[in-house]
Amino acid sequence: MKQIWLLIALSFLFTNCKQEKSNSKNKKEVDLTITSFDIPNTSIRAIIAENDSTVYYTGSNGQFGFTTDGGQFWSKKTITYNDTLTPEFRSIAKNKEGVFLLSVGNPALLYKVTDSTQTVVYKEVHENVFYDSMHFFDNGVHGIAVGDPTDGCPSIITTSDAGNTWTKISCENLPNFENGEAFFAASNTNIKIINNIVWIASGGKKSRILKSTDKGKTWEIFETPFIQGNGPQGIYSIDFYDENIGIAVGGSYANPTDNCKNKAITNDGGKTWNIVSDNLNPNYKSCVQYIPHSDGKKIIALGKTGISYSEDGGNQWEIMSDASFYTIQFVNQHNAWVAGNNKIGKIIVP
């Protein structure tokens, strides 16, 4: 969300929620192992975790890199546009054609990176352009990215040729947005895809769920009871365990200790949402993921305020760690990669 920094100060003036700070006494006594690797001079909010050994990342200052040996060696490069502009990347996606990096800000630059080339496959110039998240569908042929409105509707671009060309969807084929409704580029996880279904979560003036069941050709939009109304408030991350069971987390980046109406679950594919653990931990989180093979019960949510864990589908939570990370991706039920400011980590969940 481009305007978030202008609105952060204002958000402290408005609140409808009781606020309770995290209590360290609620910390769960588990042997959570975190191994961190220093990645200097970049804030990392987007990763692709392929397995225990391989993770790709992108971040600020034009950085892109990866490891294939579990973090012992990192291959890194800095990307510049026309040798003058250094993009800030907050979205990453990968298929057989290459790795795709999408920048925030004006101009929006979408790079296709291979072993030998880095090519801009999409560029958009607009004073309000700000892309937040990008993903491919399972086959890697179709892909989607979402950004803040430029013309009264969400900015959504899609590809049907494995990322080589991208097309922006007309507002005629998208839901209208209210003034001040946009998205958060916090962890590359406000998009979730299962089969042909894609969900996208908005925030700001309104915090809603956009849903398409045909890879983005047609759309529905659903209201949520999530905290909303001011710039940095709303849903920052969503995940779905299957086509019905899903969770959303967020809150207010400007007021990270607030834990009011910042966690919600759905059991009908995103049509209706129920607030859980209201005024209780966890507080602001930028990313949420279901632990694989847990029947939709075990969940990790994390952010700059630490790592929290639920084993009952999101109704109750425990604090696992105070470590600050922005994004997480599991590779199996016990192992995940995480990333944050100047660092990438591996975590092991018992």
C-alpha positions as CSV (number, residue, x, y, z in Angstrom):
1,M,0.0,0.0,0.0
2,K,1.7,3.1,-1.3
3,Q,0.1,5.6,1.2
4,I,0.7,3.6,4.4
5,W,3.5,5.8,5.8
6,L,1.3,8.9,5.4
7,L,-1.4,7.3,7.3
8,I,0.5,5.6,10.1
9,A,0.5,8.6,12.4
10,L,-3.2,9.1,11.9
11,S,-4.0,5.5,12.8
12,F,-3.0,6.1,16.4
13,L,-5.9,8.6,16.8
14,F,-8.6,6.1,16.0
15,T,-9.4,2.8,17.6
16,N,-12.5,0.8,18.3
17,C,-10.8,-2.0,20.1
18,K,-9.6,-3.0,23.5
19,Q,-5.9,-3.5,23.4
20,E,-3.9,-6.1,25.4
21,K,-0.2,-6.5,25.1
22,S,1.5,-9.9,24.5
23,N,2.2,-11.7,27.7
24,S,5.4,-13.7,27.7
25,K,3.9,-16.1,30.3
26,N,1.9,-17.5,27.3
27,K,5.0,-18.6,25.5
28,K,4.7,-22.2,24.4
29,E,7.3,-24.5,25.8
30,V,8.4,-26.2,22.6
31,D,11.9,-26.8,21.2
32,L,11.5,-24.4,18.2
33,T,14.9,-24.4,16.4
34,I,15.7,-21.3,14.4
35,T,18.9,-21.0,12.3
36,S,19.5,-17.6,10.8
37,F,21.7,-16.5,7.9
38,D,22.8,-12.9,7.4
39,I,21.7,-11.3,4.1
40,P,23.0,-7.7,4.4
41,N,21.5,-4.5,3.1
42,T,18.1,-5.8,2.2
43,S,14.6,-6.2,3.7
44,I,13.2,-9.5,2.6
45,R,9.4,-10.0,2.3
46,A,9.2,-12.6,-0.4
47,I,10.6,-16.1,-0.7
48,I,10.1,-19.3,-2.6
49,A,10.9,-22.4,-0.4
50,E,11.4,-25.4,-2.6
51,N,12.8,-27.9,-0.1
52,D,15.1,-28.2,2.9
53,S,18.1,-27.1,0.8
54,T,16.7,-24.6,-1.6
55,V,15.1,-21.2,-1.1
56,Y,14.9,-18.1,-3.4
57,Y,14.5,-14.6,-2.1
58,T,14.1,-11.0,-3.3
59,G,14.1,-7.8,-1.4
60,S,14.9,-4.1,-1.2
61,N,17.9,-2.5,-2.9
62,G,17.3,-4.7,-6.0
63,Q,18.5,-7.8,-4.3
64,F,17.8,-11.4,-5.6
65,G,19.5,-14.6,-4.5
66,F,19.2,-18.2,-3.5
67,T,20.8,-21.2,-1.9
68,T,20.7,-24.8,-2.9
69,D,22.8,-26.2,-0.1
70,G,20.7,-25.3,3.0
71,G,22.4,-21.9,3.4
72,Q,26.1,-22.7,3.3
73,F,26.5,-20.7,0.1
74,W,24.3,-18.0,-1.3
75,S,24.2,-16.8,-4.9
76,K,23.3,-13.1,-5.0
77,K,22.9,-10.4,-7.5
78,T,21.7,-6.8,-7.5
79,I,19.3,-5.8,-10.3
80,T,19.1,-2.2,-11.6
81,Y,16.9,-0.7,-14.3
82,N,18.7,1.2,-17.0
83,D,21.6,1.4,-14.6
84,T,19.8,4.2,-12.8
85,L,16.9,2.8,-10.8
86,T,17.3,0.1,-8.1
87,P,13.9,-1.6,-7.7
88,E,12.4,-2.6,-4.4
89,F,11.1,-6.1,-4.8
90,R,8.4,-7.5,-2.5
91,S,7.0,-10.3,-4.8
92,I,8.6,-13.4,-6.2
93,A,7.2,-16.4,-8.2
94,K,8.9,-19.3,-10.0
95,N,8.1,-21.7,-12.8
96,K,10.0,-23.8,-15.3
97,E,10.7,-20.6,-17.4
98,G,12.5,-18.8,-14.6
99,V,12.1,-16.7,-11.5
100,F,9.9,-13.6,-11.6
101,L,10.5,-10.5,-9.5
102,L,7.9,-7.7,-9.2
103,S,8.8,-4.3,-7.8
104,V,6.7,-1.8,-5.8
105,G,6.4,1.8,-6.8
106,N,6.4,3.7,-10.0
107,P,7.4,2.4,-12.5
108,A,6.2,-1.2,-11.8
109,L,8.9,-3.6,-13.1
110,L,8.3,-7.3,-13.5
111,Y,11.5,-9.2,-14.3
112,K,12.0,-12.7,-15.6
113,V,15.4,-14.0,-14.4
114,T,17.1,-17.0,-15.7
115,D,20.7,-18.3,-15.3
116,S,21.9,-16.0,-18.0
117,T,19.3,-13.2,-18.5
118,Q,17.2,-10.7,-16.7
119,T,14.4,-9.3,-18.8
120,V,11.6,-6.9,-18.0
121,V,8.4,-8.7,-19.2
122,Y,6.0,-6.1,-17.8
123,K,6.2,-2.4,-17.1
124,E,3.5,0.0,-15.8
125,V,3.9,3.7,-15.3
126,H,1.4,5.5,-13.2
127,E,1.6,7.8,-10.2
128,N,-0.4,5.4,-8.0
129,V,1.1,2.1,-9.3
130,F,2.2,-0.2,-6.4
131,Y,2.2,-4.0,-6.9
132,D,2.0,-6.1,-3.7
133,S,2.0,-9.9,-4.5
134,M,2.5,-12.4,-7.3
135,H,1.9,-16.1,-7.7
136,F,1.6,-18.8,-10.4
137,F,-1.1,-21.5,-10.5
138,D,0.0,-25.1,-10.1
139,N,0.9,-25.7,-13.7
140,G,3.1,-22.6,-13.9
141,V,1.4,-21.5,-17.1
142,H,-1.1,-19.1,-15.6
143,G,-0.1,-16.5,-13.1
144,I,-1.5,-13.5,-11.3
145,A,-0.2,-10.3,-9.5
146,V,-2.2,-7.7,-7.6
147,G,-1.6,-4.1,-6.8
148,D,-3.2,-1.0,-5.4
149,P,-5.9,0.7,-7.5
150,T,-5.0,3.2,-10.2
151,D,-8.5,3.6,-11.7
152,G,-11.0,2.8,-8.9
153,C,-10.5,-1.0,-9.0
154,P,-7.7,-3.3,-7.9
155,S,-4.8,-3.6,-10.3
156,I,-4.6,-7.2,-11.4
157,I,-2.3,-8.5,-14.1
158,T,-2.3,-12.1,-15.4
159,T,-0.3,-14.3,-17.7
160,S,-1.3,-17.4,-19.6
161,D,2.0,-18.1,-21.3
162,A,4.2,-18.9,-18.3
163,G,5.0,-15.3,-17.5
164,N,6.5,-14.2,-20.8
165,T,3.7,-11.6,-21.3
166,W,1.3,-10.0,-18.8
167,T,-2.0,-8.2,-19.3
168,K,-3.9,-5.9,-17.0
169,I,-7.6,-6.8,-16.3
170,S,-10.0,-4.0,-17.1
171,C,-12.0,-2.4,-14.3
172,E,-15.1,-3.5,-16.2
173,N,-14.3,-7.0,-15.1
174,L,-13.3,-6.3,-11.5
175,P,-15.1,-5.3,-8.3
176,N,-15.0,-1.6,-7.4
177,F,-12.9,-0.4,-4.5
178,E,-13.6,2.3,-2.0
179,N,-11.3,5.2,-1.8
180,G,-8.5,4.1,0.6
181,E,-8.9,0.4,0.0
182,A,-5.8,-1.3,-1.3
183,F,-3.3,-4.1,-0.4
184,F,-0.3,-4.7,1.8
185,A,3.1,-5.7,0.4
186,A,4.1,-7.3,3.7
187,S,5.0,-10.9,2.9
188,N,3.8,-11.8,-0.6
189,T,1.0,-13.8,1.0
190,N,-2.2,-11.7,0.4
191,I,-2.8,-14.0,-2.6
192,K,-3.6,-17.7,-2.1
193,I,-4.1,-20.2,-5.0
194,I,-5.6,-23.7,-4.8
195,N,-6.3,-25.4,-8.1
196,N,-8.1,-22.8,-10.3
197,I,-9.3,-20.8,-7.3
198,V,-7.5,-17.6,-6.2
199,W,-8.2,-15.5,-3.2
200,I,-6.9,-11.9,-2.6
201,A,-7.2,-9.9,0.7
202,S,-7.5,-6.2,0.8
203,G,-7.0,-3.7,3.6
204,G,-7.1,0.0,4.5
205,K,-10.5,1.7,4.2
206,K,-12.1,-1.8,3.7
207,S,-10.7,-5.2,4.4
208,R,-12.4,-7.7,2.0
209,I,-11.7,-10.9,0.1
210,L,-11.7,-11.1,-3.6
211,K,-12.3,-14.6,-5.1
212,S,-12.1,-16.1,-8.6
213,T,-12.8,-19.7,-9.4
214,D,-11.6,-19.5,-13.0
215,K,-8.0,-18.2,-12.7
216,G,-9.1,-14.5,-12.6
217,K,-11.6,-14.3,-15.4
218,T,-14.5,-13.5,-13.1
219,W,-14.6,-12.2,-9.6
220,E,-16.7,-12.1,-6.4
221,I,-15.9,-9.9,-3.4
222,F,-16.9,-10.7,0.2
223,E,-17.0,-8.5,3.3
224,T,-15.1,-9.4,6.5
225,P,-15.4,-8.3,10.2
226,F,-11.7,-7.6,10.2
227,I,-10.3,-4.4,11.7
228,Q,-10.4,-1.8,9.0
229,G,-11.1,1.9,8.2
230,N,-7.6,3.4,8.5
231,G,-4.6,3.2,6.2
232,P,-2.5,0.5,7.9
233,Q,-5.4,-1.6,9.2
234,G,-6.7,-4.8,7.7
235,I,-5.7,-8.2,6.4
236,Y,-2.0,-8.6,5.7
237,S,-1.9,-12.3,4.9
238,I,-4.2,-15.2,4.1
239,D,-3.8,-18.9,3.7
240,F,-6.2,-21.8,2.8
241,Y,-5.7,-25.4,3.8
242,D,-8.2,-26.5,1.2
243,E,-10.9,-25.0,-0.9
244,N,-13.1,-24.3,2.2
245,I,-10.8,-23.8,5.3
246,G,-8.9,-20.5,5.4
247,I,-7.4,-18.0,7.8
248,A,-6.6,-14.3,7.6
249,V,-4.2,-12.4,9.9
250,G,-3.0,-8.8,10.1
251,G,-4.0,-5.8,12.3
252,S,-2.2,-2.5,12.1
253,Y,1.5,-2.1,11.2
254,A,1.4,1.3,12.9
255,N,0.1,-0.2,16.2
256,P,1.6,-3.7,16.3
257,T,0.6,-4.5,19.9
258,D,-3.1,-4.2,19.1
259,N,-4.8,-7.6,18.8
260,C,-8.4,-6.6,18.2
261,K,-10.2,-8.2,15.2
262,N,-7.0,-9.1,13.5
263,K,-7.5,-12.9,13.1
264,A,-10.4,-14.5,11.3
265,I,-11.3,-17.9,9.9
266,T,-13.6,-19.2,7.2
267,N,-15.1,-22.7,6.5
268,D,-17.0,-21.9,3.4
269,G,-14.3,-20.9,0.9
270,G,-14.0,-17.3,2.0
271,K,-17.7,-16.2,1.7
272,T,-18.1,-15.6,5.5
273,W,-15.5,-15.0,8.2
274,N,-15.5,-15.2,11.9
275,I,-13.2,-13.3,14.3
276,V,-11.1,-15.6,16.6
277,S,-8.9,-14.9,19.6
278,D,-10.2,-11.4,19.8
279,N,-8.2,-9.1,22.1
280,L,-5.9,-12.0,22.7
281,N,-2.6,-13.1,21.2
282,P,-1.3,-12.9,18.6
283,N,-1.1,-9.2,17.9
284,Y,-0.1,-7.7,14.5
285,K,1.3,-10.4,12.1
286,S,2.4,-10.1,8.5
287,C,2.2,-13.7,7.4
288,V,0.2,-16.9,8.2
289,Q,0.7,-20.4,7.0
290,Y,-1.0,-23.8,7.7
291,I,1.4,-26.5,8.7
292,P,1.1,-29.2,6.0
293,H,-0.7,-32.4,6.8
294,S,-2.3,-31.0,9.9
295,D,-5.9,-31.2,8.8
296,G,-6.1,-27.5,8.9
297,K,-5.5,-27.4,12.7
298,K,-1.9,-26.3,13.1
299,I,-0.9,-22.8,12.0
300,I,2.1,-20.5,12.3
301,A,1.7,-16.7,12.2
302,L,4.6,-14.4,12.4
303,G,5.8,-10.8,12.0
304,K,8.0,-8.2,13.5
305,T,6.3,-9.0,16.9
306,G,7.4,-12.6,16.9
307,I,6.1,-16.1,16.1
308,S,2.8,-17.6,17.3
309,Y,1.3,-21.0,17.0
310,S,-2.2,-22.5,17.0
311,E,-3.1,-26.2,17.0
312,D,-6.9,-25.8,17.0
313,G,-7.5,-24.1,13.6
314,G,-6.8,-20.6,14.9
315,N,-9.1,-20.3,17.9
316,Q,-6.3,-20.3,20.5
317,W,-2.7,-19.3,20.2
318,E,0.6,-19.6,22.0
319,I,3.8,-17.5,21.6
320,M,6.6,-19.6,20.3
321,S,9.3,-17.1,19.8
322,D,10.0,-13.3,20.0
323,A,12.2,-13.5,16.8
324,S,11.2,-11.0,14.2
325,F,10.5,-12.3,10.7
326,Y,8.2,-11.0,7.9
327,T,7.3,-14.2,5.9
328,I,7.3,-18.0,6.1
329,Q,6.9,-20.9,3.8
330,F,6.8,-24.6,4.9
331,V,8.4,-27.3,2.9
332,N,7.0,-30.1,5.0
333,Q,5.2,-30.5,8.4
334,H,8.4,-29.8,10.4
335,N,10.6,-27.5,8.3
336,A,10.1,-24.0,6.9
337,W,12.1,-21.1,5.6
338,V,11.5,-17.6,7.0
339,A,12.9,-14.2,6.1
340,G,13.1,-10.7,7.5
341,N,15.3,-7.6,7.7
342,N,18.8,-8.5,6.6
343,K,18.2,-12.2,7.3
344,I,16.8,-15.6,6.2
345,G,16.2,-18.4,8.6
346,K,15.2,-22.1,8.8
347,I,12.9,-23.2,11.5
348,I,12.2,-26.7,12.8
349,V,8.8,-27.3,14.4
350,P,8.6,-30.5,16.5
